[in-house]
Amino acid sequence: MTPAPENIEDIMEKAGVKPTANRILVLRALISSDSPRSLADLEEQLQTLDKSSIHRVLNLFSAHHIVHAIEDGRGIVKFELCPGGDTHGTPGHMHVHFYCESCHKVYCFDHLPVPPVPLPDGFDAHSVNYMLKGYCPDCRK
């Protein structure tokens, strides 16, 4: 579930991030998006911020588990909000993504958790990138 825009500062404060103007702009852009966004997507949308400023905000948000990064099927990193709760930042909160090979859109299937993978003793995963590739319903027509 996407947080309400009025909770933007609360999201950052709960994660231990000071809500600055640039951070609020980036988080607002991610909240308003219906799919994960790349650095280039955000740069185009937020024309008042330069690429390096957006990149710094995304790195900070990633480090504080406000967003997580996924590879979109073409080697492009995209960012989306982490769900709230105690499981954010762990593989258990990750969900399946779908990349349409025709329109190049990435879909989030929040309701489909990534299946657990039993790791050998001593291994501790902190992220998962589970991307299915194919054609979305619109492109299959």
Secondary structure as a PSIPRED ss2 file (coil, helix, strand):
# PSIPRED VFORMAT (PSIPRED V4.0)

   1 M C   1.000  0.000  0.000
   2 T C   1.000  0.000  0.000
   3 P C   1.000  0.000  0.000
   4 A C   1.000  0.000  0.000
   5 P H   0.000  1.000  0.000
   6 E H   0.000  1.000  0.000
   7 N H   0.000  1.000  0.000
   8 I H   0.000  1.000  0.000
   9 E H   0.000  1.000  0.000
  10 D H   0.000  1.000  0.000
  11 I H   0.000  1.000  0.000
  12 M H   0.000  1.000  0.000
  13 E H   0.000  1.000  0.000
  14 K H   0.000  1.000  0.000
  15 A C   1.000  0.000  0.000
  16 G C   1.000  0.000  0.000
  17 V C   1.000  0.000  0.000
  18 K C   1.000  0.000  0.000
  19 P C   1.000  0.000  0.000
  20 T C   1.000  0.000  0.000
  21 A H   0.000  1.000  0.000
  22 N H   0.000  1.000  0.000
  23 R H   0.000  1.000  0.000
  24 I H   0.000  1.000  0.000
  25 L H   0.000  1.000  0.000
  26 V H   0.000  1.000  0.000
  27 L H   0.000  1.000  0.000
  28 R H   0.000  1.000  0.000
  29 A H   0.000  1.000  0.000
  30 L H   0.000  1.000  0.000
  31 I H   0.000  1.000  0.000
  32 S H   0.000  1.000  0.000
  33 S C   1.000  0.000  0.000
  34 D C   1.000  0.000  0.000
  35 S C   1.000  0.000  0.000
  36 P C   1.000  0.000  0.000
  37 R E   0.000  0.000  1.000
  38 S E   0.000  0.000  1.000
  39 L H   0.000  1.000  0.000
  40 A H   0.000  1.000  0.000
  41 D H   0.000  1.000  0.000
  42 L H   0.000  1.000  0.000
  43 E H   0.000  1.000  0.000
  44 E H   0.000  1.000  0.000
  45 Q H   0.000  1.000  0.000
  46 L C   1.000  0.000  0.000
  47 Q C   1.000  0.000  0.000
  48 T C   1.000  0.000  0.000
  49 L C   1.000  0.000  0.000
  50 D C   1.000  0.000  0.000
  51 K H   0.000  1.000  0.000
  52 S H   0.000  1.000  0.000
  53 S H   0.000  1.000  0.000
  54 I H   0.000  1.000  0.000
  55 H H   0.000  1.000  0.000
  56 R H   0.000  1.000  0.000
  57 V H   0.000  1.000  0.000
  58 L H   0.000  1.000  0.000
  59 N H   0.000  1.000  0.000
  60 L H   0.000  1.000  0.000
  61 F H   0.000  1.000  0.000
  62 S H   0.000  1.000  0.000
  63 A H   0.000  1.000  0.000
  64 H C   1.000  0.000  0.000
  65 H C   1.000  0.000  0.000
  66 I C   1.000  0.000  0.000
  67 V E   0.000  0.000  1.000
  68 H E   0.000  0.000  1.000
  69 A E   0.000  0.000  1.000
  70 I E   0.000  0.000  1.000
  71 E E   0.000  0.000  1.000
  72 D C   1.000  0.000  0.000
  73 G C   1.000  0.000  0.000
  74 R C   1.000  0.000  0.000
  75 G C   1.000  0.000  0.000
  76 I C   1.000  0.000  0.000
  77 V E   0.000  0.000  1.000
  78 K E   0.000  0.000  1.000
  79 F E   0.000  0.000  1.000
  80 E E   0.000  0.000  1.000
  81 L E   0.000  0.000  1.000
  82 C C   1.000  0.000  0.000
  83 P C   1.000  0.000  0.000
  84 G C   1.000  0.000  0.000
  85 G C   1.000  0.000  0.000
  86 D C   1.000  0.000  0.000
  87 T C   1.000  0.000  0.000
  88 H C   1.000  0.000  0.000
  89 G C   1.000  0.000  0.000
  90 T C   1.000  0.000  0.000
  91 P H   0.000  1.000  0.000
  92 G H   0.000  1.000  0.000
  93 H H   0.000  1.000  0.000
  94 M C   1.000  0.000  0.000
  95 H E   0.000  0.000  1.000
  96 V E   0.000  0.000  1.000
  97 H E   0.000  0.000  1.000
  98 F E   0.000  0.000  1.000
  99 Y E   0.000  0.000  1.000
 100 C E   0.000  0.000  1.000
 101 E C   1.000  0.000  0.000
 102 S C   1.000  0.000  0.000
 103 C C   1.000  0.000  0.000
 104 H C   1.000  0.000  0.000
 105 K C   1.000  0.000  0.000
 106 V E   0.000  0.000  1.000
 107 Y E   0.000  0.000  1.000
 108 C E   0.000  0.000  1.000
 109 F E   0.000  0.000  1.000
 110 D E   0.000  0.000  1.000
 111 H E   0.000  0.000  1.000
 112 L E   0.000  0.000  1.000
 113 P E   0.000  0.000  1.000
 114 V C   1.000  0.000  0.000
 115 P C   1.000  0.000  0.000
 116 P C   1.000  0.000  0.000
 117 V C   1.000  0.000  0.000
 118 P C   1.000  0.000  0.000
 119 L C   1.000  0.000  0.000
 120 P C   1.000  0.000  0.000
 121 D C   1.000  0.000  0.000
 122 G C   1.000  0.000  0.000
 123 F C   1.000  0.000  0.000
 124 D C   1.000  0.000  0.000
 125 A C   1.000  0.000  0.000
 126 H C   1.000  0.000  0.000
 127 S C   1.000  0.000  0.000
 128 V C   1.000  0.000  0.000
 129 N C   1.000  0.000  0.000
 130 Y C   1.000  0.000  0.000
 131 M E   0.000  0.000  1.000
 132 L E   0.000  0.000  1.000
 133 K E   0.000  0.000  1.000
 134 G E   0.000  0.000  1.000
 135 Y C   1.000  0.000  0.000
 136 C C   1.000  0.000  0.000
 137 P H   0.000  1.000  0.000
 138 D H   0.000  1.000  0.000
 139 C H   0.000  1.000  0.000
 140 R H   0.000  1.000  0.000
 141 K C   1.000  0.000  0.000
